[in-house]
Amino acid sequence: QVQLVESGGGLVQPGGSLRLSCAASGSISSIYAMGWYRQAPGTQRELVATITSPGKTNYADSVKGRFTISRDKNTVNLQMNSLKPDDTGVYYCYVQAGIWNRRDYWGQGTQVTVSS
Protein backbone atom coordinates (compact mmCIF):
# COMPACT_ATOMS: atom_id res chain seq x y z
CA GLN A 1 0.00 0.00 0.00
CA VAL A 2 0.98 3.60 -0.64
CA GLN A 3 0.19 6.21 1.97
CA LEU A 4 0.41 9.97 1.64
CA VAL A 5 -0.04 11.62 5.02
CA GLU A 6 -0.75 15.33 4.85
CA SER A 7 -0.51 17.81 7.69
CA GLY A 8 -0.35 21.52 8.37
CA GLY A 9 -3.70 22.72 7.10
CA GLY A 10 -5.88 25.08 9.04
CA LEU A 11 -7.32 28.55 9.28
CA VAL A 12 -5.15 31.63 8.86
CA GLN A 13 -5.78 35.33 8.38
CA PRO A 14 -4.92 37.10 5.12
CA GLY A 15 -1.23 37.89 5.03
CA GLY A 16 -0.42 35.01 7.32
CA SER A 17 1.65 31.90 6.73
CA LEU A 18 1.08 28.19 6.77
CA ARG A 19 3.32 25.20 6.14
CA LEU A 20 1.99 21.99 4.61
CA SER A 21 3.80 18.68 4.77
CA CYS A 22 3.21 15.36 3.05
CA ALA A 23 5.01 12.14 3.91
CA ALA A 24 4.90 9.29 1.41
CA SER A 25 5.38 5.74 2.59
CA GLY A 26 4.61 2.16 1.63
CA SER A 27 5.27 0.25 -1.56
CA ILE A 28 6.35 3.24 -3.58
CA SER A 29 9.56 3.51 -5.53
CA SER A 30 11.34 5.76 -7.99
CA ILE A 31 9.60 8.96 -6.96
CA TYR A 32 10.14 11.43 -9.77
CA ALA A 33 8.02 14.33 -8.62
CA MET A 34 6.07 15.49 -5.61
CA GLY A 35 3.83 18.46 -5.23
CA TRP A 36 0.60 20.07 -4.23
CA TYR A 37 -2.67 20.72 -5.99
CA ARG A 38 -5.70 22.53 -4.64
CA GLN A 39 -9.40 22.75 -5.29
CA ALA A 40 -11.63 25.63 -4.26
CA PRO A 41 -15.41 25.28 -4.05
CA GLY A 42 -16.95 25.25 -7.50
CA THR A 43 -13.61 24.97 -9.28
CA GLN A 44 -11.47 22.24 -10.78
CA ARG A 45 -8.36 20.96 -9.10
CA GLU A 46 -5.35 23.04 -10.12
CA LEU A 47 -1.61 22.77 -9.77
CA VAL A 48 -0.02 24.78 -6.98
CA ALA A 49 3.60 23.65 -7.03
CA THR A 50 5.69 20.62 -7.93
CA ILE A 51 9.30 19.60 -7.49
CA THR A 52 11.07 16.90 -9.49
CA SER A 53 13.94 14.64 -8.49
CA PRO A 54 16.43 16.83 -10.38
CA GLY A 55 15.20 19.66 -8.17
CA LYS A 56 13.25 21.62 -10.75
CA THR A 57 10.32 23.51 -9.29
CA ASN A 58 7.14 24.61 -10.97
CA TYR A 59 4.66 27.08 -9.50
CA ALA A 60 1.29 28.38 -10.50
CA ASP A 61 1.55 32.01 -11.52
CA SER A 62 -0.82 32.99 -8.73
CA VAL A 63 1.54 31.72 -6.01
CA LYS A 64 4.95 32.64 -7.41
CA GLY A 65 6.95 34.64 -4.92
CA ARG A 66 4.67 33.64 -2.06
CA PHE A 67 4.91 29.84 -1.90
CA THR A 68 8.04 27.71 -1.68
CA ILE A 69 8.11 23.97 -2.28
CA SER A 70 10.85 21.73 -0.95
CA ARG A 71 11.52 18.03 -0.64
CA ASP A 72 13.39 15.88 1.83
CA LYS A 73 13.50 12.26 0.65
CA ASN A 74 9.87 11.11 0.67
CA THR A 75 8.50 14.24 2.31
CA VAL A 76 7.37 17.31 0.43
CA ASN A 77 6.73 20.64 2.10
CA LEU A 78 4.93 23.75 0.97
CA GLN A 79 5.69 26.99 2.76
CA MET A 80 2.85 29.41 2.08
CA ASN A 81 3.41 33.08 2.90
CA SER A 82 1.34 36.19 2.30
CA LEU A 83 -1.78 34.08 2.07
CA LYS A 84 -4.83 35.47 0.33
CA PRO A 85 -8.51 34.52 0.56
CA ASP A 86 -8.24 33.09 -2.97
CA ASP A 87 -5.77 30.53 -1.61
CA THR A 88 -8.62 28.90 0.28
CA GLY A 89 -9.33 25.34 -0.73
CA VAL A 90 -8.54 21.70 -0.18
CA TYR A 91 -4.87 21.01 -0.80
CA TYR A 92 -3.90 17.59 -2.12
CA CYS A 93 -0.48 16.03 -1.96
CA TYR A 94 0.70 14.51 -5.24
CA VAL A 95 3.38 11.95 -6.04
CA GLN A 96 4.56 10.80 -9.45
CA ALA A 97 6.43 7.52 -9.39
CA GLY A 98 8.45 6.64 -12.46
CA ILE A 99 8.82 8.43 -15.75
CA TRP A 100 8.03 5.93 -18.52
CA ASN A 101 6.11 3.54 -16.27
CA ARG A 102 4.30 6.38 -14.58
CA ARG A 103 2.04 6.04 -11.56
CA ASP A 104 0.27 8.89 -9.79
CA TYR A 105 -0.76 8.97 -6.15
CA TRP A 106 -2.93 11.44 -4.27
CA GLY A 107 -3.43 12.31 -0.65
CA GLN A 108 -6.81 12.68 0.99
CA GLY A 109 -6.54 16.46 1.10
CA THR A 110 -6.18 19.01 3.86
CA GLN A 111 -8.31 22.12 4.24
CA VAL A 112 -6.69 25.55 4.05
CA THR A 113 -8.89 28.50 4.88
CA VAL A 114 -7.70 32.10 4.56
CA SER A 115 -10.22 34.43 6.12
CA SER A 116 -10.43 37.39 8.46
PyMOL commands that set and color helices and strands:
alter all, ss='L'
color gray80, all
select helices_A, chain A and resi 61-63+85-87
alter helices_A, ss='H'
color red, helices_A
select strands_A, chain A and resi 2-7+10-12+18-26+31-39+46-52+57-59+67-72+75-80+89-97+103-106+110-114
alter strands_A, ss='S'
color yellow, strands_A
deselect
rebuild
show_as cartoon
